Amino acid sequence: MNAVTWDQRERIIALLAEASADPDVRCVVVTATGRGFCAGADLRGAPSSAGDRVAGDVARMIRLGAQRFISAVLDCEKPVIAAVNGTAAGIGAHLAFACDLVLAADSARFIEVFVRRGLVPDGGGAYLLPRLIGPQRAKQLMFFGDAVPAAEALGMGLVNRVVPADELSKTAREWAERLAQGPTRALTLTKQLVNASLDVDRSVAFAAEATAQEINMTTRDAQEGVASFVERREARYEGK
C-alpha cells in the first residue's frame, strides 16, 4: 500500500528539489503503483534511536520528517499533480492535498487515519484541510477518521476531478503535458502567490503580486506571450 519509509521520504524530497532546479522539468506527477496511493508513514522504516526518548524528540522528528516532506511539495517550483490511484491515508492523504492539482480514480478514498491511532494529525493536515474545505469539515474528517470516497472528496473540494481508474494515468499525462507546455516561471510564481494568500493580509498579498509580475516580465516566456498576442499566433513557451 506504499506506506512511506524514511528512505523513500528522503528520496521524494530530493527528487522534488531536483525538479525545481532542472529547467527541463516542466511538471511533476506524484502517483503510485498497486492498489493504494499511500497508506501513511511506515514507522518501521525510520532510523533507530539509541537511549530513551526525551522531550522535544517527537516534535523534532515531525518537523524534520512529515512536515519537511509536505513542504517539499508545497515549495516545489514546478506544478505538481497528484494522481491518486487508491487509498490515501494519513500522510498519504496530506501528500495528495499538498499537490497543486489532484486527480483521483473513482476507486480512490481519503482517510484522516490519525484519530484511529489516538494521534494528532501531522504532516500539515491541520494547516491544509481548513484551507481546502473549511474548519468545520476539516474537523469532521479529523475527529471521525472516516474514509471519504473519491466522489465525496470531489464534492467537498478536496480533489479537482474524478476519473475511471483505467483512465487515471492517461488523464494525468494529458494535464501534465498541458502544464509542461505553459509558461513555467509564471506558473511557479502563481503557485507561490496562491499558497501564501491565506496567510497574509491584502496589502502584503497585493505587494507580493506586483513583485511577482515584475519578476515574471523579465522572463522569455512573458515576452513570448505578449508577442504572440500582438502577432495573433499561438504562444510557444520554453519554460524560461
N, C-alpha and C positions, 0 to 999 in steps of 0.2 A: 504493500500500500504506500510505498515511497515515504515512510517516516524519515525525517531529516536527521542524519547523523552529523556529528561535529565536523568531520572532514568534508562531507557533502555541502554543508552550510558554507564552509570556508571557500570551497571551490566555486559555488554560485556567486558569492560576494566578489571573488576575483574575476570571474567571467563578466560580471556587470561592470566592474571597473575597467576591464579591457574594452568592453563595448563602448563605454563613454569616451575612451581615449582614441579609439580607432575610427578615423573618418570614413572608412569603407563600410562600417557597420551603420546602417540607417534605421534599423528597428530591431527589437528583441522580442522573441516569443518564449514565454515560460509555459511548458506543458509537461506531460508525464506519459509513461508507458504503463500498460497493465490496467487494472480495473479501478485504481484510485489515483487521484491527483496528488494528495499528500495527507497522510493520516496524523500529522503533527510531528513533534520532536521525538526522536529516538534517544532517550537519555542514556541508553547503554553505549551510544557512540561517543559520549563526552569523555575527555581525558580524566583519568582517575586522579583524585586529590589526596595527598597524604595528610594524616592528622585529623583532628576534629574540626568541624565547621565552626566558624566564629561569625559574629555579627558583621554584616557587610558582604559576606561571601556570595550570598544568593543575589543581592542587588547588583553586584559586580558581574556575576555570571549572566544575568538578564541583560544588563547594559551592553556588555561586550559580545553577547550571543544573539538572542532573539531580536533585541532592538536594533542591533547593528545590521542584522540580516534584512529586516524590513526597511531600514533606512537606505540600504544599498539599492533597493528597488525604487523607492521614492526619489532618491538622488541621482539615479542613472540619467545620463544626459541624452538618452535616446528614448523614443516612445517604447513602452513595454506593454505587451499584450499577454494576458493570461488566457490560456485555452484549457479550461477545466474539464477534464475527461471523466471524472468520477468524484468520489468523496473528497472534500477539502475540510479537514478538521483542525481545530486549534491553530497552531502557527501556520498550517497549510491553508486555512481559510484566510488568515491575515496576509499571507503571501499573495493570494489572488486579489484581495481587496486593495492592496498597495499598488497593484498594477494600474496603468493608465486606462486601459480598456479591458473588460472581462467578457470573454465568450464562454458559454457553458453548454456542454452536451445536455440533452434532455434527461440523461441518467445521472447528472451531477447532483450533489447535495452539499450543503454547508452546515457545519456543526461547531458551535462555540462550546467545545467539549470540556473546558476548564472546570466548570462548576460540577461536573460529574466526578471529578477527581478531588474536589474540595479545594480548588486552586483559584487564584485571581487571574483573570485574563492577562497575558503578557504579549510581547511581540507587537505592541502598538494597537491592540484591539480596542481598548477604551478610548483611543485617540481617533482611529479610523472609522469605527462604526457610527458614532454620533454624527460625524461629518457626512456620512453617506445616507443614513436613514433616519437621523434624529435621535435624541436621547431616549425617548420612550420605547421605541422599537429596539434600540440597541440593548437596553436593559432587559427587555423581554427575551431576546436571544441569549443574553449572557446569564440571566437568572435561571432559565429553564434548561438551557442546553439542548433544545430540541433540534432535530435535523430539519433543515429548510430545503425542500426540493427546488430544482432549478427554476421551474415556472413561478413558484412563490418568490424566489430570490429576485427574479426579473420584475415582478410587480412591486417589490419593496425598493428597487433601485440599486440592488447590490451587484447586478450584472447588466451588461449592455444588450446582450442578445442571447437567446437560447436556440440551438440548432439540433437536428437529429445527430446522434452520436457518430454515425458514419460520415457526416459532413463537417465535423469539427475541424479536422486538420486542413481541409480544403478552404474553409471559411477563414481560418486563422491565417493561412498563407495569403489569401486574397487581401485581407486587411493589412497584413504586414507589407505586402508589395505596394499597396496604395501609399502607406506611410513612408516606405523607403524611396518612393518617387517624389516625395514632398520636400519642402524647404526645411531641412533638418534642424538648422540652428533656430529658426523661427519656432518650430515645434518644441524644441528644448526650452526656449525662453517662455513660451506659453505654458508649458508644464510647470515650470518654476513659479510663474505668477499665480496659476490656479492653486497649486499646492500650498502656497503661502497665504492665499487670500483670506482664509477663515481665521487666521491667527493675528491679523493686523487690522488697524482702523483704515478708514477711507483715504486719509491723506498719505499714509505710508503706502497703501496699495496703488494709489494714483502715481506717486513718485516712482515706485518700482516699475510700473507700466511704462512711464515716459523714458526711464533709463533703459529698459529692455528694448524699446523701439529704437532708441538712439544707437544701441549696440547692434541691433539687427540690421539697421540701414547701412552698416559697413560691410555686410556680407555680400558675396557674389549672387546668392540666391535672391536677395531682396532687389538687387539691381536688375536681375533677370526677370523677376516678377513684374516690376514696373515697366521694363522694356517690352515684355510680351503683351502687356495690356495696351500700351501705346501702339504697338505694331499689329495688334489684333491677331495674335497667334498663341498657341499653347505654350506655356512655360516649360522649360527644360531645366529642372533643378539638379544641382550636383551635391547638395548637402554641405556646401562651403560658403 
